[in-house]
Amino acid sequence: MYTILKKRKLSDVTNEMVLDAPHVARRARSGQFVIVRIDERSERIPLTIADYDRSAGTITILFQEVGKSTMQLGTLQEGDHLLTCAGPLGNPTRVDHYGTVVCVGGGVGVAPIFPIARDLKEAGNTIISIIGARTRQLLIWEDRMRTVSDELIVCTDDGSYGRKALVTEPLKEVLEQRHVDRVWAVGPAIMMKFVALTTKPHNVPTVVSLNPIMVDGTGMCGCCRVLIGGQVRFVCVEGPQFDAHEVDWENLLMRMQYYKDEERLAVEHWKEHRCRLEQAEQEAEKERHRHG
Amino acid sequence: MAELTPKERMQIPRQEMPAQDPLERRYNFNEVALGFDFETARREAERCLQCKNPTCMDGCPVGVLIPQFIRHLREGDMAGAVVAMKERNSLPAICGRVCLQEVQCEATCVLAKRGAPVAIGRLERFVGDYELARRTCPLVRAAPTGMRVAVVGSGPAGLTCAVELGRRGHQVTIFESLHAAGGVLIYGIPEFRLPKWIVHAEIDYAMECLGIEIRTDHVVGRTITLDELLADYDAVFLGTGAGLPTLLNVPGVNLNGVMSANEFLTRVNLMKAYLFPEYDTPIKVGRKVAVIGAGNVAMDAARCALRLQHMRAEREGGEPGQVYIVYRRSRQEVPARAEEFHHAEEEGVIFEFLTNPVEILGDEQKRVRGLRCVRMQLGEPDASGRRRPVPIPGSEFDLDVDMVIIAVGTTPNPVVFLNTYGLERTKEGTVVADMTTLRTTKPRVWAGGDVATGAATVVSAMGAGKVAAADMHRFLCGEFSESEWWPAQVEAPTAGA
């Protein structure tokens, strides 16, 4: 059992949680992830380790409520427990002194890019960060990103905050105007694909962190397999970070769609269940009033 | 019952195992083989000739005291039967269900040559279930030795090793990467063959008796390394199995609708996806499913797919569909346990023998729309002694399927070896271990089961756990030291080799 020590809502759908998980915190490094489960019926949910505190034995996870599992996770409060927290999984970021590095984070992808940018900054790199979200409300961790960036560019798709642009626009400008040694990008697969397309003509080595569907997350099932340079690779053990220019994006995007219908069904089922639960609670409340 | 003569015993027919009706059981995941009742078990036990020099035990990788437990059973002394069983096997309810008895104890039973061997496996299961329901014979722990052992992996090899060392008084901690203990017993073998409550109950009981702690969610290699374990423990056993699926090297392997049997079975068994959406993990099953391979894993995957198809038809109407097993050799070479092969046929799995896939065909949405195959014929015997299948030129044809499950084998998952040095492995990815002691090339580390042999059986892994435990015990008692790690007759591999 892993206790939720802190919970903060960053938007209507974005949650930040600090978990008591010393066994994960002690070896956690940027770029790695955990698998969590809420209860006996949960699926195994992969979430990036957005931060960790070794001495406190805690890790920070961040998630957006997009499906049944993350919605349920979002209902948990401080003091509640998770049944599973396995990790740290995947390979850590290859931190080195590269020179100038652009760190691109989109949506909740800003959370995983944060410890990567921090490590790269500590290794002496100049960090230009570009973070973006669909709209102002969904933009997270701007303050944290500022602390690890030499320069920070903020944009929103709808222009409600910062520059009205997709992250690839400022990225393109930076690549045209400056010498860039490396690009790191974490966000929705489609964003990472376009980051790869943007950096390709400039021949700037680009690393992305992939987030395919997983089951066990330990190399047992191969559900998360992707094509990297034409080779089948397991994201959970060989990744999650890969050379963006080698990724077969069409294959990844298509594989991520495979359970769309089931995901929709699970959400409907969950909402119905919540509805019934609330009704029952309201009735119990009425009952108490009647007797009270 | 009066003492029977051997002749009378041999006249008793081998007792049939009651089973769920093949047509009905396709609609559920309940156990297929229903088990003996007491009378049937005793009648079957009466068939045993109680040989002076029993050969049945030679066929058992863990050396179960077969004649003894059967004698107690037929005398109605269940307590005695349980004690005799547990002397060598702490997980009888599991072994009685999944062992390949027909090539082990039952193959070496003297009655095998004269028709039907004693149904040792079924009797073992009966004794195991009896004890699980009553818990009359706890495993007893010797006086604590103060030695600490880490066991990596809670599958059949790790569990057995842990139990054997626990009984000898050592303090054992098991590290398990998944959220539940049992390894392949939990994620691989389906509910209808091995109910999960049996696995949980049998493991919990043994661990409780011996004070063994299981740390789930610990991925050795990531959460903690082997070298860290060696700093904290006196000895380490690696029983991490062969969990890495081998995929087919054919075009189309990354299409939607192609998955490893490991994925399919993990979703169904460990995550209980057949109960979706009550359970969160989803599963898809095609209208026409091809399972590649004909081992136990292939049978399990095919029979799960068949059930999912029938349950869907019951829920949504329409035809259930078809499940094919595509196997490059012939019926005679099928490596699966005979009972599973038989059950799969009974349930309606269609077998395409002497057939090999050459390409998985996709539609515009990159979903499986067919499997291009070639017919095979058997040529000269290969290294395994089986006749090598060779393609018949020009015999290509397309099998109309919308899902492909690959069950052509697994190799050890390399994650456990991360950040560890001095542990030699073969080209196939298995750990090099001395055959008789199961010592690896790294002092204080033993390895057994699939991680050392490649994919094999539950009971052979249990046998390995036992062999390693015996040698580990000798080491922990100071009978030999780290400097004597490699016995004289075995040359120590050079560092970095």
Interface residues (C-beta under 8 A of the other chain):
Chain A: H23 V24 R27 R37 R41 S42 E43 R44 K68 S69 L83 T84 C85 A86 G87 P88 L89 V215 D216 T218 G219 M220 C221 G222 C223 R225 V226 L227 V232 V237 D248 E250 N251 M254 R255 Q257 Y258 Y259 E262 E263 L265 A266 H269
Chain B: S177 L178 H179 Y187 R215 T216 D217 H218 V219 R222 T223 I224 G243 L244 P245 L247 V253 N254 N256 G257 M259 S260 N262 E263 T266 R267 L270 M271 K272 F276 P277 E278 Y279 D280 T281 P282 K284 Q365 K366 N413 P414 V415
